[in-house]
Amino acid sequence: METFPAAPGRATLIGTLTALPEGSLAPLASDLEGIDWLEVRADLVGDLDASRLARLFPGKLLYTLRSRAEGGAFEGSPERRKKRLIEAAGRYDLVDLEAARDLFPEVLKAVPPEKRVLSWHGPAPGIEGLTATFERMAAVPAVLYKLVPTAAQPGDEIPCLMLLHSLGRRDVTAFAAGPGGAWTRFVAPRLGAPVVYGMLGEVPGAPGQLSIARLRRDYLLPDLPAVEALFGIVGNPVTHSLSPRIHNTAYRALGLPAAYLPFHADSFGDFWLEVMENGVMDTLGFPIRGLSVTAPFKESALAVAGAESPIAGLIGAANTLVCNQGVWEAEATDPDGVVLPLRDRGIGIEELRAAVVGAGGAGRSAAEGLSRAGARVTIFNRDPERGKGSADRLKLPFLPLSDLDPSRFDLLVNATSLGRGEDDPLPFDTGRLRPGAVVIDLVYLMDRPTRLLEEAAARGAVAIDGREVLVDQARGQFRMMTGRELPLALARRVAGLEAGA
């Protein structure tokens, strides 16, 4: 009953269909290329015509009727559930059976072992509980055993990786559901899990599931080259970040045995204690050697470091943590993100009158970078106490945001979170920009400029996209993490800043 490759050099990609685009199957055709299995979430889209799907898709069709008890939408009677599963067995290549409720003799008779995907979803039980659950499941022959604990707290996601490591099997996948467990989906295939699930469209099949498009572009699946060290970005949120795309593409281009993952955390301290310091990832052969740190954890990152650079200490925040000979070193490369784009354009920074809106770690980094380069910087913030505290720390002037008159400045930097949401207010009035002013937005969107930059550019300002800022601050991070230079043209292209992205 061998279904998967003998060696884990390539993952089997499973596209999860949770909604019908435009109410029809037709638009799906372009999304199906490159996936191996198509999972039809019948609890969400109903019992689709399998013969029509087979004409659109040459791979295996997997029928899943996820129950409400295991995170799905099916709430019908046990008899109704049995009937739908048995009927699906005659039409689909594979049928997902929930180990907790579907193993009736009549169901097992209709769904032979070569068609079974045996699944379990539930609260994180720890490694002992997870192992016991698998042992009960393994008594029933199946093509694939799927165990998905929900990571409610940092550390809840680790046991599923420990299970894969201990089993060493090619017919078991285990990863954690929830935003905090998303990164385990990328480590699991390195520990023998043969499949990776991704959503088709915009509706995830489970919390933490990324789209097939993101799996390919950001994590370069389905190929699984050797990995000897992990890096990643920690923050809340991190799913919007382009950093995995930039770093992973560069690793692949340079032949580096590394992977860069998304670490969502509600508490940096808990994440540091339960994921970074417990030593399990080292034991599993995938040590985490460096982190990019984004909001709201840049100040916390500095606190856990064993050593810090002078600029990180001055700013009181770090966006980079790298383990060097057992010591976690903190660095702030964010200042590069605002200085390098100006220099690349030949814009003289000395004596520029600069307004930095925002007094958090990002704002302090931007202000200090510009000030060191010779600009005359004023910090503006909605909260006067926080703003004045940041300005005093850097020995720079402060004014409340209500006093900001954009016409008085040559350069304005948005270092707040405003701008990611379509309905967010702008941090300042673009109608008051002076001709030729420069506007830098640290916020970025995946595929286009923010509204702030669009309005600024329309008024004749030089608009510098947050994606460019991201790439330029990543240059120092990449060097610290790998000892190599970031391929800049490649990074800019995959970030959508140049043609062919």
C-alpha positions as CSV (number, residue, x, y, z in Angstrom):
1,M,0.0,0.0,0.0
2,E,3.0,2.3,-0.8
3,T,1.5,5.7,-1.8
4,F,4.3,8.2,-1.2
5,P,7.9,8.4,-2.4
6,A,10.4,6.4,-0.4
7,A,12.6,9.4,0.2
8,P,11.3,12.7,1.6
9,G,12.8,14.8,-1.3
10,R,9.4,16.1,-2.3
11,A,6.1,16.7,-0.5
12,T,2.8,15.6,-1.7
13,L,0.7,18.8,-2.0
14,I,-2.9,18.6,-1.0
15,G,-5.1,21.5,-2.1
16,T,-8.1,21.9,0.2
17,L,-11.3,23.2,-1.5
18,T,-13.5,25.0,1.1
19,A,-15.5,27.3,-1.2
20,L,-16.5,27.5,-4.8
21,P,-15.2,30.5,-6.6
22,E,-18.0,32.4,-8.3
23,G,-20.2,29.4,-7.3
24,S,-18.7,27.2,-10.0
25,L,-15.9,24.7,-10.5
26,A,-14.7,26.3,-13.7
27,P,-12.4,28.9,-12.2
28,L,-10.6,26.2,-10.2
29,A,-8.7,24.8,-13.2
30,S,-5.9,27.3,-13.0
31,D,-5.5,26.8,-9.3
32,L,-5.0,23.0,-9.5
33,E,-1.8,22.9,-11.4
34,G,1.0,21.4,-9.3
35,I,-1.0,19.8,-6.6
36,D,-1.2,16.0,-6.1
37,W,-4.4,15.6,-4.2
38,L,-7.6,17.7,-4.2
39,E,-9.4,17.6,-0.8
40,V,-13.1,18.4,-1.1
41,R,-14.3,19.7,2.2
42,A,-17.9,18.3,1.8
43,D,-18.9,19.8,5.1
44,L,-18.3,23.2,3.5
45,V,-19.0,22.9,-0.2
46,G,-21.3,19.9,-0.2
47,D,-21.1,16.6,-2.2
48,L,-19.6,17.8,-5.5
49,D,-19.8,15.9,-8.8
50,A,-16.6,13.7,-8.5
51,S,-16.7,12.8,-12.2
52,R,-16.6,16.4,-13.2
53,L,-13.8,17.1,-10.8
54,A,-11.9,14.2,-12.3
55,R,-12.1,15.8,-15.7
56,L,-10.6,19.0,-14.3
57,F,-8.0,17.4,-12.1
58,P,-5.9,14.3,-12.9
59,G,-4.6,13.7,-9.4
60,K,-6.3,11.9,-6.4
61,L,-9.6,13.2,-5.1
62,L,-10.0,13.1,-1.3
63,Y,-13.4,13.4,0.3
64,T,-13.5,15.0,3.8
65,L,-16.6,15.5,5.9
66,R,-15.1,17.3,8.9
67,S,-17.3,17.2,12.0
68,R,-18.1,20.2,14.1
69,A,-16.4,18.3,17.0
70,E,-13.1,18.3,15.0
71,G,-13.2,21.9,13.7
72,G,-15.5,21.4,10.7
73,A,-19.1,22.2,9.9
74,F,-20.9,18.9,9.7
75,E,-23.5,18.5,12.4
76,G,-25.8,15.8,11.0
77,S,-26.8,12.5,12.6
78,P,-24.4,9.6,12.8
79,E,-26.5,7.7,10.3
80,R,-26.5,10.6,7.8
81,R,-22.7,10.8,8.3
82,K,-22.2,7.1,7.6
83,K,-24.4,7.3,4.5
84,R,-22.4,10.2,3.0
85,L,-19.0,8.6,3.7
86,I,-20.1,5.2,2.2
87,E,-21.5,7.0,-0.9
88,A,-18.3,9.0,-1.3
89,A,-16.2,5.8,-1.2
90,G,-17.7,4.8,-4.6
91,R,-16.8,8.2,-6.2
92,Y,-13.6,9.4,-4.6
93,D,-10.0,7.9,-4.6
94,L,-9.7,8.6,-0.9
95,V,-12.0,9.2,2.1
96,D,-11.1,10.9,5.3
97,L,-12.4,9.0,8.3
98,E,-12.3,10.5,11.8
99,A,-10.9,8.0,14.2
100,A,-13.1,9.1,17.0
101,R,-16.5,8.6,15.2
102,D,-16.2,6.9,11.8
103,L,-14.8,3.4,12.4
104,F,-18.0,1.4,12.1
105,P,-17.8,-2.0,10.4
106,E,-20.1,-0.9,7.5
107,V,-18.0,2.2,6.9
108,L,-14.7,0.3,7.0
109,K,-16.1,-2.3,4.6
110,A,-17.1,0.4,2.1
111,V,-13.8,2.3,2.5
112,P,-11.0,-0.2,2.0
113,P,-7.5,0.4,3.5
114,E,-6.1,1.8,0.3
115,K,-8.7,4.5,0.3
116,R,-8.5,5.5,4.0
117,V,-7.0,8.7,5.4
118,L,-7.5,8.2,9.2
119,S,-7.6,11.6,11.0
120,W,-7.8,13.0,14.5
121,H,-8.1,16.7,15.5
122,G,-8.3,17.9,19.1
123,P,-6.7,19.8,22.0
124,A,-3.0,19.4,22.4
125,P,-2.5,16.3,24.6
126,G,1.3,16.3,25.1
127,I,3.6,13.6,23.6
128,E,2.3,10.8,25.7
129,G,-1.3,11.5,24.8
130,L,-0.5,12.0,21.1
131,T,1.4,8.7,21.0
132,A,-1.4,6.8,22.6
133,T,-3.9,8.4,20.1
134,F,-1.7,7.3,17.2
135,E,-1.3,3.8,18.5
136,R,-5.1,3.4,18.6
137,M,-5.4,4.7,15.1
138,A,-2.6,2.5,13.8
139,A,-4.7,-0.6,14.7
140,V,-6.8,0.3,11.6
141,P,-5.0,0.0,8.3
142,A,-4.9,3.2,6.2
143,V,-2.9,5.0,3.5
144,L,-2.3,8.0,5.8
145,Y,-2.7,8.8,9.5
146,K,-3.2,12.4,10.2
147,L,-2.9,13.9,13.7
148,V,-3.6,17.6,14.3
149,P,-3.5,19.0,17.8
150,T,-4.5,22.6,18.3
151,A,-1.7,24.8,19.6
152,A,-3.4,27.0,22.2
153,Q,-0.1,28.0,24.0
154,P,3.5,28.2,22.9
155,G,5.0,24.7,23.2
156,D,1.7,22.9,22.4
157,E,3.0,22.5,18.8
158,I,6.2,20.7,19.7
159,P,4.8,17.2,20.6
160,C,3.5,16.5,17.0
161,L,7.1,17.0,15.7
162,M,8.4,14.7,18.5
163,L,5.9,12.1,17.4
164,L,7.0,12.1,13.8
165,H,10.7,11.9,14.9
166,S,10.0,8.9,17.2
167,L,7.9,7.0,14.6
168,G,10.1,7.5,11.5
169,R,7.2,6.5,9.3
170,R,6.2,7.7,5.8
171,D,2.5,7.2,6.3
172,V,2.0,9.7,9.2
173,T,1.5,13.4,9.2
174,A,1.3,15.5,12.3
175,F,1.2,19.2,12.6
176,A,-0.4,21.8,14.9
177,A,-3.5,23.8,14.1
178,G,-3.8,27.5,15.0
179,P,-1.6,30.5,14.0
180,G,1.0,29.5,16.5
181,G,1.4,26.0,15.0
182,A,1.6,27.1,11.3
183,W,5.4,26.6,11.3
184,T,5.1,22.9,12.2
185,R,3.5,22.4,8.8
186,F,6.9,23.1,7.2
187,V,9.0,21.0,9.6
188,A,6.8,18.0,9.5
189,P,7.8,17.0,6.0
190,R,11.4,17.1,7.1
191,L,10.6,14.5,9.7
192,G,8.9,12.1,7.4
193,A,5.4,13.5,7.0
194,P,4.6,12.8,3.3
195,V,2.0,15.5,2.7
196,V,1.4,19.3,3.1
197,Y,-2.1,20.7,3.1
198,G,-2.8,24.2,1.6
199,M,-6.0,26.0,0.9
200,L,-7.4,26.8,-2.6
201,G,-8.8,30.3,-2.5
202,E,-9.2,32.5,0.5
203,V,-10.9,30.3,3.1
204,P,-8.5,28.1,5.2
205,G,-9.6,24.5,5.9
206,A,-8.2,24.9,9.4
207,P,-6.6,27.8,11.5
208,G,-3.0,28.3,10.4
209,Q,-3.4,26.8,6.9
210,L,-1.8,28.8,4.1
211,S,-2.7,28.9,0.5
212,I,-1.2,26.6,-2.1
213,A,0.1,29.8,-3.8
214,R,1.9,30.9,-0.6
215,L,3.3,27.4,0.0
216,R,4.9,27.6,-3.4
217,R,6.1,31.2,-3.5
218,D,7.1,31.7,0.1
219,Y,8.3,28.2,1.1
220,L,9.2,26.8,-2.3
221,L,7.2,23.6,-1.9
222,P,6.8,20.8,-3.0
223,D,10.6,20.4,-3.2
224,L,12.3,19.6,0.1
225,P,16.1,20.2,-0.1
226,A,18.3,19.4,2.9
227,V,17.8,21.7,5.9
228,E,20.4,21.9,8.7
229,A,19.2,25.1,10.5
230,L,16.0,27.1,10.9
231,F,15.4,30.8,10.9
232,G,12.2,32.7,11.0
233,I,10.1,35.7,11.9
234,V,8.4,36.1,15.2
235,G,5.6,38.6,15.8
236,N,1.8,39.1,16.0
237,P,0.7,38.8,13.3
238,V,3.2,37.3,10.9
239,T,1.1,35.7,8.2
240,H,1.2,38.9,6.1
241,S,5.0,39.0,6.1
242,L,7.1,38.8,2.9
243,S,10.2,37.9,4.9
244,P,9.8,34.1,4.3
245,R,9.6,34.6,0.6
246,I,12.7,36.8,0.5
247,H,14.8,34.6,2.8
248,N,13.7,31.2,1.5
249,T,14.2,32.2,-2.1
250,A,17.7,33.5,-1.3
251,Y,18.6,30.3,0.6
252,R,17.5,28.2,-2.5
253,A,19.4,30.4,-4.9
254,L,22.6,30.2,-2.8
255,G,22.2,26.5,-2.0
256,L,22.1,27.1,1.7
257,P,20.7,24.2,3.8
258,A,18.2,26.4,5.8
259,A,14.5,27.2,6.0
260,Y,12.8,30.4,7.2
261,L,9.5,30.0,9.0
262,P,6.6,32.0,10.5
263,F,6.5,32.0,14.3
264,H,3.2,33.6,15.4
265,A,3.2,34.3,19.2
266,D,0.8,35.9,21.6
267,S,3.5,36.2,24.2
268,F,7.2,36.5,23.3
269,G,8.3,35.4,26.7
270,D,6.3,32.2,26.5
271,F,7.5,31.5,23.0
272,W,11.1,32.1,24.0
273,L,10.8,29.7,27.0
274,E,8.7,26.9,25.4
275,V,10.1,26.9,21.8
276,M,13.5,28.5,21.8
277,E,14.9,27.4,25.2
278,N,13.5,23.9,25.7
279,G,16.1,22.3,23.3
280,V,13.7,20.0,21.5
281,M,14.3,21.5,18.1
282,D,18.1,20.8,18.5
283,T,17.3,17.3,19.5
284,L,15.1,16.8,16.4
285,G,18.0,18.0,14.2
286,F,16.5,21.4,13.3
287,P,18.1,24.0,15.6
288,I,16.6,27.5,15.4
289,R,19.6,29.8,14.8
290,G,18.2,33.2,14.2
291,L,15.0,35.3,14.3
292,S,13.7,38.4,12.6
293,V,11.5,40.1,15.2
294,T,8.6,42.3,14.3
295,A,5.8,44.1,16.2
296,P,5.0,44.0,19.0
297,F,8.1,42.1,20.3
298,K,11.1,44.2,19.4
299,E,11.6,45.5,22.9
300,S,11.1,42.0,24.3
301,A,13.7,40.6,21.9
302,L,16.3,42.9,23.4
303,A,15.5,41.7,26.9
304,V,16.2,38.0,26.2
305,A,19.5,38.6,24.4
306,G,22.9,37.8,26.0
307,A,24.6,40.6,24.0
308,E,23.4,43.6,22.1
309,S,24.8,46.1,19.6
310,P,25.2,49.7,20.6
311,I,22.4,50.9,18.3
312,A,20.0,48.2,19.6
313,G,20.8,49.2,23.1
314,L,20.3,52.9,22.4
315,I,17.0,52.3,20.5
316,G,15.8,49.8,23.2
317,A,14.6,47.4,20.6
318,A,16.0,44.7,18.3
319,N,14.6,43.3,15.1
320,T,17.2,40.6,14.8
321,L,18.4,37.8,17.1
322,V,21.2,35.5,16.1
323,C,22.7,32.6,18.1
324,N,26.5,32.9,17.9
325,Q,28.5,30.3,19.8
326,G,25.7,29.7,22.2
327,V,25.0,33.4,22.9
328,W,21.9,35.2,21.5
329,E,23.0,38.5,20.0
330,A,20.6,41.4,19.4
331,E,20.9,43.8,16.5
332,A,18.8,46.5,15.0
333,T,18.9,46.6,11.2
334,D,15.7,48.6,10.9
335,P,17.6,51.9,10.5
336,D,19.1,50.5,7.3
337,G,15.6,50.1,6.0
338,V,15.0,53.9,5.9
339,V,18.5,55.1,5.1
340,L,19.5,52.8,2.2
341,P,16.5,53.5,0.0
342,L,17.3,57.2,0.2
343,R,20.9,56.7,-0.6
344,D,20.1,54.4,-3.5
345,R,18.0,57.2,-5.0
346,G,20.9,59.7,-4.5
347,I,18.8,61.7,-2.0
348,G,21.1,63.6,0.4
349,I,20.0,63.0,4.0
350,E,22.1,65.6,5.7
351,E,20.0,68.5,7.0
352,L,16.7,67.0,5.7
353,R,13.9,68.0,8.0
354,A,12.3,64.6,8.8
355,A,9.1,63.8,10.7
356,V,8.8,60.2,12.1
357,V,5.3,59.3,13.1
358,G,5.3,56.6,15.7
359,A,7.4,56.1,18.8
360,G,7.6,52.3,19.1
361,G,10.6,50.2,18.2
362,A,10.2,50.8,14.5
363,G,9.8,54.6,15.0
364,R,12.8,54.8,17.2
365,S,14.9,52.8,14.7
366,A,13.8,55.0,11.8
367,A,14.5,58.2,13.8
368,E,17.9,57.1,15.0
369,G,19.0,55.9,11.5
370,L,18.0,59.2,9.9
371,S,19.6,61.2,12.7
372,R,22.9,59.4,12.4
373,A,22.8,60.0,8.7
374,G,22.5,63.8,9.4
375,A,18.8,64.5,9.1
376,R,17.1,66.8,11.6
377,V,14.5,64.5,13.0
378,T,11.3,65.2,15.0
379,I,9.3,62.4,16.5
380,F,5.5,62.7,16.5
381,N,3.2,60.4,18.4
382,R,-0.5,60.2,19.4
383,D,0.5,59.3,23.0
384,P,2.5,62.2,24.3
385,E,4.0,60.3,27.2
386,R,5.3,57.5,25.1
387,G,6.4,59.8,22.3
388,K,8.4,62.1,24.6
389,G,10.0,59.1,26.3
390,S,11.2,57.8,23.0
391,A,12.4,61.2,21.9
392,D,14.3,61.9,25.1
393,R,15.9,58.5,24.9
394,L,17.3,59.4,21.4
395,K,17.9,63.1,22.4
396,L,15.5,64.2,19.7
397,P,12.7,66.7,19.7
398,F,9.1,65.5,20.2
399,L,5.7,67.0,19.2
400,P,2.2,65.6,19.6
401,L,0.8,64.1,16.4
402,S,-1.9,66.8,16.4
403,D,0.8,69.4,15.8
404,L,2.2,67.7,12.7
405,D,2.2,70.0,9.6
406,P,3.5,67.9,6.7
407,S,4.4,71.1,4.7
408,R,7.2,71.8,7.2
409,F,9.1,68.6,6.4
410,D,11.2,67.2,3.5
411,L,10.8,63.6,4.6
412,L,7.9,61.9,6.5
413,V,8.0,58.3,7.8
414,N,5.0,56.4,8.8
415,A,6.2,54.1,11.6
416,T,2.7,53.2,12.9
417,S,0.6,50.2,12.0
418,L,-1.9,52.5,10.2
419,G,-2.3,51.6,6.6
420,R,-2.7,47.8,6.4
421,G,-6.4,48.0,6.7
422,E,-8.4,49.5,3.9
423,D,-10.4,51.7,6.2
424,D,-7.5,52.9,8.3
425,P,-7.1,56.6,8.7
426,L,-3.9,58.1,7.2
427,P,-1.2,59.1,9.7
428,F,-1.0,62.6,8.3
429,D,-2.7,64.8,5.7
430,T,-1.1,64.1,2.3
431,G,-2.8,67.3,1.0
432,R,-0.3,69.3,3.0
433,L,2.8,67.7,1.5
434,R,5.3,70.1,0.0
435,P,6.3,69.5,-3.7
436,G,9.1,66.9,-3.9
437,A,8.7,65.6,-0.4
438,V,9.7,62.0,0.4
439,V,7.3,59.7,2.1
440,I,8.4,56.3,3.5
441,D,5.7,53.9,4.7
442,L,7.0,51.1,6.9
443,V,3.6,49.3,6.5
444,Y,3.4,47.4,3.3
445,L,0.9,45.3,1.3
446,M,1.8,42.1,-0.5
447,D,1.1,43.3,-4.0
448,R,0.7,47.0,-4.2
449,P,1.6,50.3,-2.5
450,T,-0.4,51.4,0.5
451,R,-3.1,54.1,0.2
452,L,-0.7,56.6,1.9
453,L,1.9,56.1,-0.8
454,E,-0.6,56.2,-3.6
455,E,-2.0,59.5,-2.4
456,A,1.5,60.9,-1.7
457,A,2.7,59.9,-5.2
458,A,-0.4,61.5,-6.7
459,R,0.7,64.8,-5.2
460,G,4.2,64.6,-6.6
461,A,6.0,63.1,-3.6
462,V,8.7,60.5,-3.8
463,A,7.0,57.4,-2.4
464,I,9.2,54.6,-0.8
465,D,7.3,51.4,-0.4
466,G,7.5,49.4,2.8
467,R,8.6,46.3,0.8
468,E,11.7,48.2,-0.2
469,V,12.3,49.0,3.4
470,L,11.9,45.4,4.3
471,V,14.4,44.2,1.7
472,D,17.0,46.8,2.8
473,Q,16.7,45.9,6.5
474,A,16.9,42.2,5.6
475,R,20.3,42.7,4.1
476,G,22.0,43.0,7.5
477,Q,19.8,40.2,8.9
478,F,20.7,37.8,6.1
479,R,24.4,38.6,6.5
480,M,24.3,38.0,10.3
481,M,22.2,34.8,9.9
482,T,24.1,33.1,7.1
483,G,27.4,34.9,6.6
484,R,26.4,35.6,3.0
485,E,25.1,38.6,1.2
486,L,21.5,38.8,0.3
487,P,21.0,38.6,-3.5
488,L,19.5,42.0,-3.8
489,A,18.1,41.9,-7.3
490,L,16.4,38.6,-6.5
491,A,15.0,39.8,-3.2
492,R,13.6,42.9,-4.8
493,R,12.0,40.9,-7.6
494,V,10.3,38.4,-5.3
495,A,9.1,41.2,-3.1
496,G,7.2,42.6,-6.1
497,L,9.4,45.6,-6.5
498,E,10.7,44.9,-10.1
499,A,9.2,43.5,-13.3
500,G,8.9,39.7,-13.4
501,A,8.0,39.3,-9.7
